[in-house]
Amino acid sequence: MTLWTLATLLIWAATLGALIVTATKWALFAAVAYWALHLGTHLAVRAIGRRT
């Protein structure tokens, strides 16, 4: 295995790692945003239900 091949593999690994981290962060953000929206809607519906 040449040094060039090793360097290329390391660059690929770093790129893939960064993509996976970014995707994970976005997935977590989306999950939290969805949960917050769901909870907010649920609480709003309950509050409106109590008022009427």
mmCIF file as Biopython writes it, N, C-alpha, C and O atoms, coordinates in Angstrom:
data_model
#
loop_
_atom_site.group_PDB
_atom_site.id
_atom_site.type_symbol
_atom_site.label_atom_id
_atom_site.label_alt_id
_atom_site.label_comp_id
_atom_site.label_asym_id
_atom_site.label_entity_id
_atom_site.label_seq_id
_atom_site.pdbx_PDB_ins_code
_atom_site.Cartn_x
_atom_site.Cartn_y
_atom_site.Cartn_z
_atom_site.occupancy
_atom_site.B_iso_or_equiv
_atom_site.auth_seq_id
_atom_site.auth_asym_id
_atom_site.pdbx_PDB_model_num
ATOM 1   N N  . MET A ? 1  ? 0.854   -1.196 0.000  1.0 0.0 1  A 1 
ATOM 2   C CA . MET A ? 1  ? 0.000   0.000  0.000  1.0 0.0 1  A 1 
ATOM 3   C C  . MET A ? 1  ? 0.891   1.247  0.000  1.0 0.0 1  A 1 
ATOM 4   O O  . MET A ? 1  ? 1.732   1.435  0.879  1.0 0.0 1  A 1 
ATOM 5   N N  . THR A ? 2  ? 0.682   2.077  -0.997 1.0 0.0 2  A 1 
ATOM 6   C CA . THR A ? 2  ? 1.518   3.268  -1.103 1.0 0.0 2  A 1 
ATOM 7   C C  . THR A ? 2  ? 1.009   4.360  -0.168 1.0 0.0 2  A 1 
ATOM 8   O O  . THR A ? 2  ? -0.105  4.288  0.351  1.0 0.0 2  A 1 
ATOM 9   N N  . LEU A ? 3  ? 1.831   5.351  0.029  1.0 0.0 3  A 1 
ATOM 10  C CA . LEU A ? 3  ? 1.488   6.495  0.880  1.0 0.0 3  A 1 
ATOM 11  C C  . LEU A ? 3  ? 0.304   7.250  0.293  1.0 0.0 3  A 1 
ATOM 12  O O  . LEU A ? 3  ? -0.551  7.747  1.027  1.0 0.0 3  A 1 
ATOM 13  N N  . TRP A ? 4  ? 0.257   7.334  -1.038 1.0 0.0 4  A 1 
ATOM 14  C CA . TRP A ? 4  ? -0.839  8.032  -1.720 1.0 0.0 4  A 1 
ATOM 15  C C  . TRP A ? 4  ? -2.180  7.338  -1.469 1.0 0.0 4  A 1 
ATOM 16  O O  . TRP A ? 4  ? -3.194  7.990  -1.220 1.0 0.0 4  A 1 
ATOM 17  N N  . THR A ? 5  ? -2.167  6.003  -1.540 1.0 0.0 5  A 1 
ATOM 18  C CA . THR A ? 5  ? -3.381  5.217  -1.289 1.0 0.0 5  A 1 
ATOM 19  C C  . THR A ? 5  ? -3.847  5.421  0.145  1.0 0.0 5  A 1 
ATOM 20  O O  . THR A ? 5  ? -5.039  5.586  0.405  1.0 0.0 5  A 1 
ATOM 21  N N  . LEU A ? 6  ? -2.894  5.409  1.071  1.0 0.0 6  A 1 
ATOM 22  C CA . LEU A ? 6  ? -3.196  5.595  2.483  1.0 0.0 6  A 1 
ATOM 23  C C  . LEU A ? 6  ? -3.797  6.978  2.725  1.0 0.0 6  A 1 
ATOM 24  O O  . LEU A ? 6  ? -4.775  7.118  3.460  1.0 0.0 6  A 1 
ATOM 25  N N  . ALA A ? 7  ? -3.210  7.988  2.105  1.0 0.0 7  A 1 
ATOM 26  C CA . ALA A ? 7  ? -3.705  9.356  2.252  1.0 0.0 7  A 1 
ATOM 27  C C  . ALA A ? 7  ? -5.118  9.478  1.688  1.0 0.0 7  A 1 
ATOM 28  O O  . ALA A ? 7  ? -5.983  10.112 2.293  1.0 0.0 7  A 1 
ATOM 29  N N  . THR A ? 8  ? -5.346  8.868  0.526  1.0 0.0 8  A 1 
ATOM 30  C CA . THR A ? 8  ? -6.669  8.901  -0.099 1.0 0.0 8  A 1 
ATOM 31  C C  . THR A ? 8  ? -7.707  8.230  0.799  1.0 0.0 8  A 1 
ATOM 32  O O  . THR A ? 8  ? -8.810  8.746  0.976  1.0 0.0 8  A 1 
ATOM 33  N N  . LEU A ? 9  ? -7.350  7.091  1.359  1.0 0.0 9  A 1 
ATOM 34  C CA . LEU A ? 9  ? -8.255  6.376  2.263  1.0 0.0 9  A 1 
ATOM 35  C C  . LEU A ? 9  ? -8.567  7.209  3.499  1.0 0.0 9  A 1 
ATOM 36  O O  . LEU A ? 9  ? -9.709  7.247  3.956  1.0 0.0 9  A 1 
ATOM 37  N N  . LEU A ? 10 ? -7.552  7.874  4.037  1.0 0.0 10 A 1 
ATOM 38  C CA . LEU A ? 10 ? -7.754  8.716  5.217  1.0 0.0 10 A 1 
ATOM 39  C C  . LEU A ? 10 ? -8.679  9.887  4.907  1.0 0.0 10 A 1 
ATOM 40  O O  . LEU A ? 10 ? -9.536  10.239 5.718  1.0 0.0 10 A 1 
ATOM 41  N N  . ILE A ? 11 ? -8.504  10.493 3.729  1.0 0.0 11 A 1 
ATOM 42  C CA . ILE A ? 11 ? -9.367  11.606 3.317  1.0 0.0 11 A 1 
ATOM 43  C C  . ILE A ? 11 ? -10.807 11.123 3.162  1.0 0.0 11 A 1 
ATOM 44  O O  . ILE A ? 11 ? -11.744 11.789 3.604  1.0 0.0 11 A 1 
ATOM 45  N N  . TRP A ? 12 ? -10.979 9.954  2.529  1.0 0.0 12 A 1 
ATOM 46  C CA . TRP A ? 12 ? -12.314 9.379  2.362  1.0 0.0 12 A 1 
ATOM 47  C C  . TRP A ? 12 ? -12.969 9.088  3.708  1.0 0.0 12 A 1 
ATOM 48  O O  . TRP A ? 12 ? -14.150 9.374  3.910  1.0 0.0 12 A 1 
ATOM 49  N N  . ALA A ? 13 ? -12.188 8.515  4.629  1.0 0.0 13 A 1 
ATOM 50  C CA . ALA A ? 13 ? -12.696 8.191  5.964  1.0 0.0 13 A 1 
ATOM 51  C C  . ALA A ? 13 ? -13.114 9.459  6.698  1.0 0.0 13 A 1 
ATOM 52  O O  . ALA A ? 13 ? -14.161 9.488  7.346  1.0 0.0 13 A 1 
ATOM 53  N N  . ALA A ? 14 ? -12.298 10.507 6.600  1.0 0.0 14 A 1 
ATOM 54  C CA . ALA A ? 14 ? -12.607 11.778 7.256  1.0 0.0 14 A 1 
ATOM 55  C C  . ALA A ? 14 ? -13.865 12.405 6.666  1.0 0.0 14 A 1 
ATOM 56  O O  . ALA A ? 14 ? -14.709 12.924 7.397  1.0 0.0 14 A 1 
ATOM 57  N N  . THR A ? 15 ? -13.987 12.354 5.349  1.0 0.0 15 A 1 
ATOM 58  C CA . THR A ? 15 ? -15.161 12.909 4.673  1.0 0.0 15 A 1 
ATOM 59  C C  . THR A ? 15 ? -16.424 12.161 5.084  1.0 0.0 15 A 1 
ATOM 60  O O  . THR A ? 15 ? -17.439 12.775 5.414  1.0 0.0 15 A 1 
ATOM 61  N N  . LEU A ? 16 ? -16.355 10.836 5.063  1.0 0.0 16 A 1 
ATOM 62  C CA . LEU A ? 16 ? -17.502 10.018 5.467  1.0 0.0 16 A 1 
ATOM 63  C C  . LEU A ? 16 ? -17.866 10.264 6.920  1.0 0.0 16 A 1 
ATOM 64  O O  . LEU A ? 16 ? -19.045 10.365 7.259  1.0 0.0 16 A 1 
ATOM 65  N N  . GLY A ? 17 ? -16.862 10.362 7.777  1.0 0.0 17 A 1 
ATOM 66  C CA . GLY A ? 17 ? -17.091 10.640 9.188  1.0 0.0 17 A 1 
ATOM 67  C C  . GLY A ? 17 ? -17.804 11.961 9.387  1.0 0.0 17 A 1 
ATOM 68  O O  . GLY A ? 17 ? -18.747 12.055 10.173 1.0 0.0 17 A 1 
ATOM 69  N N  . ALA A ? 18 ? -17.351 12.986 8.669  1.0 0.0 18 A 1 
ATOM 70  C CA . ALA A ? 18 ? -17.963 14.308 8.778  1.0 0.0 18 A 1 
ATOM 71  C C  . ALA A ? 18 ? -19.413 14.277 8.289  1.0 0.0 18 A 1 
ATOM 72  O O  . ALA A ? 18 ? -20.291 14.894 8.892  1.0 0.0 18 A 1 
ATOM 73  N N  . LEU A ? 19 ? -19.655 13.554 7.193  1.0 0.0 19 A 1 
ATOM 74  C CA . LEU A ? 19 ? -21.016 13.430 6.669  1.0 0.0 19 A 1 
ATOM 75  C C  . LEU A ? 19 ? -21.931 12.716 7.657  1.0 0.0 19 A 1 
ATOM 76  O O  . LEU A ? 19 ? -23.076 13.121 7.860  1.0 0.0 19 A 1 
ATOM 77  N N  . ILE A ? 20 ? -21.417 11.653 8.269  1.0 0.0 20 A 1 
ATOM 78  C CA . ILE A ? 20 ? -22.210 10.899 9.246  1.0 0.0 20 A 1 
ATOM 79  C C  . ILE A ? 20 ? -22.537 11.766 10.457 1.0 0.0 20 A 1 
ATOM 80  O O  . ILE A ? 20 ? -23.666 11.753 10.946 1.0 0.0 20 A 1 
ATOM 81  N N  . VAL A ? 21 ? -21.549 12.518 10.939 1.0 0.0 21 A 1 
ATOM 82  C CA . VAL A ? 21 ? -21.760 13.416 12.087 1.0 0.0 21 A 1 
ATOM 83  C C  . VAL A ? 21 ? -22.797 14.477 11.747 1.0 0.0 21 A 1 
ATOM 84  O O  . VAL A ? 21 ? -23.690 14.760 12.545 1.0 0.0 21 A 1 
ATOM 85  N N  . THR A ? 22 ? -22.675 15.067 10.549 1.0 0.0 22 A 1 
ATOM 86  C CA . THR A ? 22 ? -23.625 16.092 10.115 1.0 0.0 22 A 1 
ATOM 87  C C  . THR A ? 22 ? -25.033 15.519 10.010 1.0 0.0 22 A 1 
ATOM 88  O O  . THR A ? 22 ? -25.994 16.131 10.475 1.0 0.0 22 A 1 
ATOM 89  N N  . ALA A ? 23 ? -25.150 14.348 9.398  1.0 0.0 23 A 1 
ATOM 90  C CA . ALA A ? 23 ? -26.454 13.701 9.250  1.0 0.0 23 A 1 
ATOM 91  C C  . ALA A ? 23 ? -27.064 13.386 10.612 1.0 0.0 23 A 1 
ATOM 92  O O  . ALA A ? 23 ? -28.265 13.558 10.816 1.0 0.0 23 A 1 
ATOM 93  N N  . THR A ? 24 ? -26.232 12.925 11.539 1.0 0.0 24 A 1 
ATOM 94  C CA . THR A ? 24 ? -26.706 12.601 12.883 1.0 0.0 24 A 1 
ATOM 95  C C  . THR A ? 24 ? -27.198 13.853 13.595 1.0 0.0 24 A 1 
ATOM 96  O O  . THR A ? 24 ? -28.248 13.839 14.237 1.0 0.0 24 A 1 
ATOM 97  N N  . LYS A ? 25 ? -26.422 14.953 13.476 1.0 0.0 25 A 1 
ATOM 98  C CA . LYS A ? 25 ? -26.831 16.217 14.094 1.0 0.0 25 A 1 
ATOM 99  C C  . LYS A ? 25 ? -28.165 16.693 13.538 1.0 0.0 25 A 1 
ATOM 100 O O  . LYS A ? 25 ? -29.039 17.110 14.298 1.0 0.0 25 A 1 
ATOM 101 N N  . TRP A ? 26 ? -28.329 16.635 12.225 1.0 0.0 26 A 1 
ATOM 102 C CA . TRP A ? 26 ? -29.590 17.058 11.596 1.0 0.0 26 A 1 
ATOM 103 C C  . TRP A ? 26 ? -30.744 16.159 12.005 1.0 0.0 26 A 1 
ATOM 104 O O  . TRP A ? 26 ? -31.856 16.638 12.224 1.0 0.0 26 A 1 
ATOM 105 N N  . ALA A ? 27 ? -30.487 14.848 12.110 1.0 0.0 27 A 1 
ATOM 106 C CA . ALA A ? 27 ? -31.533 13.913 12.527 1.0 0.0 27 A 1 
ATOM 107 C C  . ALA A ? 27 ? -31.976 14.204 13.959 1.0 0.0 27 A 1 
ATOM 108 O O  . ALA A ? 27 ? -33.170 14.198 14.257 1.0 0.0 27 A 1 
ATOM 109 N N  . LEU A ? 28 ? -31.012 14.457 14.841 1.0 0.0 28 A 1 
ATOM 110 C CA . LEU A ? 28 ? -31.334 14.788 16.227 1.0 0.0 28 A 1 
ATOM 111 C C  . LEU A ? 28 ? -32.106 16.101 16.305 1.0 0.0 28 A 1 
ATOM 112 O O  . LEU A ? 28 ? -33.094 16.208 17.032 1.0 0.0 28 A 1 
ATOM 113 N N  . PHE A ? 29 ? -31.647 17.101 15.548 1.0 0.0 29 A 1 
ATOM 114 C CA . PHE A ? 29 ? -32.323 18.392 15.517 1.0 0.0 29 A 1 
ATOM 115 C C  . PHE A ? 29 ? -33.771 18.238 15.032 1.0 0.0 29 A 1 
ATOM 116 O O  . PHE A ? 29 ? -34.692 18.819 15.606 1.0 0.0 29 A 1 
ATOM 117 N N  . ALA A ? 30 ? -33.954 17.456 13.979 1.0 0.0 30 A 1 
ATOM 118 C CA . ALA A ? 30 ? -35.289 17.223 13.427 1.0 0.0 30 A 1 
ATOM 119 C C  . ALA A ? 30 ? -36.174 16.503 14.445 1.0 0.0 30 A 1 
ATOM 120 O O  . ALA A ? 30 ? -37.348 16.837 14.604 1.0 0.0 30 A 1 
ATOM 121 N N  . ALA A ? 31 ? -35.600 15.508 15.136 1.0 0.0 31 A 1 
ATOM 122 C CA . ALA A ? 31 ? -36.367 14.769 16.139 1.0 0.0 31 A 1 
ATOM 123 C C  . ALA A ? 31 ? -36.798 15.671 17.284 1.0 0.0 31 A 1 
ATOM 124 O O  . ALA A ? 31 ? -37.945 15.605 17.727 1.0 0.0 31 A 1 
ATOM 125 N N  . VAL A ? 32 ? -35.887 16.515 17.769 1.0 0.0 32 A 1 
ATOM 126 C CA . VAL A ? 32 ? -36.196 17.444 18.860 1.0 0.0 32 A 1 
ATOM 127 C C  . VAL A ? 32 ? -37.239 18.456 18.415 1.0 0.0 32 A 1 
ATOM 128 O O  . VAL A ? 32 ? -38.179 18.746 19.156 1.0 0.0 32 A 1 
ATOM 129 N N  . ALA A ? 33 ? -37.082 18.999 17.200 1.0 0.0 33 A 1 
ATOM 130 C CA . ALA A ? 33 ? -38.039 19.982 16.678 1.0 0.0 33 A 1 
ATOM 131 C C  . ALA A ? 33 ? -39.425 19.351 16.525 1.0 0.0 33 A 1 
ATOM 132 O O  . ALA A ? 33 ? -40.433 19.971 16.863 1.0 0.0 33 A 1 
ATOM 133 N N  . TYR A ? 34 ? -39.471 18.121 16.017 1.0 0.0 34 A 1 
ATOM 134 C CA . TYR A ? 34 ? -40.743 17.422 15.845 1.0 0.0 34 A 1 
ATOM 135 C C  . TYR A ? 34 ? -41.405 17.178 17.199 1.0 0.0 34 A 1 
ATOM 136 O O  . TYR A ? 34 ? -42.606 17.393 17.362 1.0 0.0 34 A 1 
ATOM 137 N N  . TRP A ? 35 ? -40.604 16.723 18.170 1.0 0.0 35 A 1 
ATOM 138 C CA . TRP A ? 35 ? -41.126 16.434 19.500 1.0 0.0 35 A 1 
ATOM 139 C C  . TRP A ? 35 ? -41.668 17.704 20.154 1.0 0.0 35 A 1 
ATOM 140 O O  . TRP A ? 35 ? -42.737 17.685 20.765 1.0 0.0 35 A 1 
ATOM 141 N N  . ALA A ? 36 ? -40.923 18.814 20.024 1.0 0.0 36 A 1 
ATOM 142 C CA . ALA A ? 36 ? -41.350 20.087 20.604 1.0 0.0 36 A 1 
ATOM 143 C C  . ALA A ? 36 ? -42.646 20.572 19.951 1.0 0.0 36 A 1 
ATOM 144 O O  . ALA A ? 36 ? -43.552 21.052 20.633 1.0 0.0 36 A 1 
ATOM 145 N N  . LEU A ? 37 ? -42.722 20.444 18.645 1.0 0.0 37 A 1 
ATOM 146 C CA . LEU A ? 37 ? -43.924 20.858 17.909 1.0 0.0 37 A 1 
ATOM 147 C C  . LEU A ? 37 ? -45.109 19.988 18.326 1.0 0.0 37 A 1 
ATOM 148 O O  . LEU A ? 37 ? -46.208 20.495 18.554 1.0 0.0 37 A 1 
ATOM 149 N N  . HIS A ? 38 ? -44.883 18.686 18.422 1.0 0.0 38 A 1 
ATOM 150 C CA . HIS A ? 38 ? -45.933 17.747 18.817 1.0 0.0 38 A 1 
ATOM 151 C C  . HIS A ? 38 ? -46.436 18.067 20.226 1.0 0.0 38 A 1 
ATOM 152 O O  . HIS A ? 38 ? -47.641 18.124 20.472 1.0 0.0 38 A 1 
ATOM 153 N N  . LEU A ? 39 ? -45.486 18.276 21.147 1.0 0.0 39 A 1 
ATOM 154 C CA . LEU A ? 39 ? -45.844 18.577 22.530 1.0 0.0 39 A 1 
ATOM 155 C C  . LEU A ? 39 ? -46.585 19.907 22.614 1.0 0.0 39 A 1 
ATOM 156 O O  . LEU A ? 39 ? -47.585 20.020 23.323 1.0 0.0 39 A 1 
ATOM 157 N N  . GLY A ? 40 ? -46.092 20.919 21.888 1.0 0.0 40 A 1 
ATOM 158 C CA . GLY A ? 40 ? -46.743 22.223 21.876 1.0 0.0 40 A 1 
ATOM 159 C C  . GLY A ? 40 ? -48.170 22.141 21.358 1.0 0.0 40 A 1 
ATOM 160 O O  . GLY A ? 40 ? -49.082 22.742 21.926 1.0 0.0 40 A 1 
ATOM 161 N N  . THR A ? 41 ? -48.356 21.397 20.283 1.0 0.0 41 A 1 
ATOM 162 C CA . THR A ? 41 ? -49.689 21.226 19.704 1.0 0.0 41 A 1 
ATOM 163 C C  . THR A ? 41 ? -50.604 20.504 20.690 1.0 0.0 41 A 1 
ATOM 164 O O  . THR A ? 41 ? -51.760 20.884 20.877 1.0 0.0 41 A 1 
ATOM 165 N N  . HIS A ? 42 ? -50.072 19.464 21.313 1.0 0.0 42 A 1 
ATOM 166 C CA . HIS A ? 42 ? -50.841 18.689 22.284 1.0 0.0 42 A 1 
ATOM 167 C C  . HIS A ? 42 ? -51.301 19.571 23.444 1.0 0.0 42 A 1 
ATOM 168 O O  . HIS A ? 42 ? -52.466 19.532 23.841 1.0 0.0 42 A 1 
ATOM 169 N N  . LEU A ? 43 ? -50.372 20.366 23.983 1.0 0.0 43 A 1 
ATOM 170 C CA . LEU A ? 43 ? -50.703 21.249 25.108 1.0 0.0 43 A 1 
ATOM 171 C C  . LEU A ? 43 ? -51.684 22.332 24.689 1.0 0.0 43 A 1 
ATOM 172 O O  . LEU A ? 43 ? -52.582 22.685 25.453 1.0 0.0 43 A 1 
ATOM 173 N N  . ALA A ? 44 ? -51.519 22.863 23.479 1.0 0.0 44 A 1 
ATOM 174 C CA . ALA A ? 44 ? -52.431 23.897 22.974 1.0 0.0 44 A 1 
ATOM 175 C C  . ALA A ? 44 ? -53.834 23.332 22.814 1.0 0.0 44 A 1 
ATOM 176 O O  . ALA A ? 44 ? -54.813 23.983 23.180 1.0 0.0 44 A 1 
ATOM 177 N N  . VAL A ? 45 ? -53.936 22.132 22.272 1.0 0.0 45 A 1 
ATOM 178 C CA . VAL A ? 45 ? -55.237 21.481 22.082 1.0 0.0 45 A 1 
ATOM 179 C C  . VAL A ? 45 ? -55.910 21.244 23.438 1.0 0.0 45 A 1 
ATOM 180 O O  . VAL A ? 45 ? -57.115 21.444 23.584 1.0 0.0 45 A 1 
ATOM 181 N N  . ARG A ? 46 ? -55.125 20.819 24.419 1.0 0.0 46 A 1 
ATOM 182 C CA . ARG A ? 46 ? -55.673 20.595 25.764 1.0 0.0 46 A 1 
ATOM 183 C C  . ARG A ? 46 ? -56.143 21.903 26.392 1.0 0.0 46 A 1 
ATOM 184 O O  . ARG A ? 46 ? -57.200 21.954 27.022 1.0 0.0 46 A 1 
ATOM 185 N N  . ALA A ? 47 ? -55.346 22.969 26.215 1.0 0.0 47 A 1 
ATOM 186 C CA . ALA A ? 47 ? -55.702 24.278 26.780 1.0 0.0 47 A 1 
ATOM 187 C C  . ALA A ? 47 ? -56.988 24.809 26.133 1.0 0.0 47 A 1 
ATOM 188 O O  . ALA A ? 47 ? -57.866 25.331 26.821 1.0 0.0 47 A 1 
ATOM 189 N N  . ILE A ? 48 ? -57.089 24.671 24.821 1.0 0.0 48 A 1 
ATOM 190 C CA . ILE A ? 48 ? -58.281 25.127 24.103 1.0 0.0 48 A 1 
ATOM 191 C C  . ILE A ? 48 ? -59.477 24.278 24.515 1.0 0.0 48 A 1 
ATOM 192 O O  . ILE A ? 48 ? -60.583 24.793 24.680 1.0 0.0 48 A 1 
ATOM 193 N N  . GLY A ? 49 ? -59.251 22.966 24.682 1.0 0.0 49 A 1 
ATOM 194 C CA . GLY A ? 49 ? -60.312 22.049 25.104 1.0 0.0 49 A 1 
ATOM 195 C C  . GLY A ? 49 ? -60.847 22.407 26.479 1.0 0.0 49 A 1 
ATOM 196 O O  . GLY A ? 49 ? -62.042 22.256 26.736 1.0 0.0 49 A 1 
ATOM 197 N N  . ARG A ? 50 ? -59.971 22.883 27.375 1.0 0.0 50 A 1 
ATOM 198 C CA . ARG A ? 50 ? -60.412 23.255 28.719 1.0 0.0 50 A 1 
ATOM 199 C C  . ARG A ? 50 ? -61.236 24.527 28.715 1.0 0.0 50 A 1 
ATOM 200 O O  . ARG A ? 50 ? -62.176 24.678 29.495 1.0 0.0 50 A 1 
ATOM 201 N N  . ARG A ? 51 ? -60.870 25.450 27.817 1.0 0.0 51 A 1 
ATOM 202 C CA . ARG A ? 51 ? -61.537 26.749 27.765 1.0 0.0 51 A 1 
ATOM 203 C C  . ARG A ? 51 ? -62.990 26.646 27.298 1.0 0.0 51 A 1 
ATOM 204 O O  . ARG A ? 51 ? -63.866 27.350 27.801 1.0 0.0 51 A 1 
ATOM 205 N N  . THR A ? 52 ? -63.230 25.760 26.333 1.0 0.0 52 A 1 
ATOM 206 C CA . THR A ? 52 ? -64.571 25.697 25.758 1.0 0.0 52 A 1 
ATOM 207 C C  . THR A ? 52 ? -65.510 24.872 26.628 1.0 0.0 52 A 1 
ATOM 208 O O  . THR A ? 52 ? -66.684 24.714 26.291 1.0 0.0 52 A 1 
#
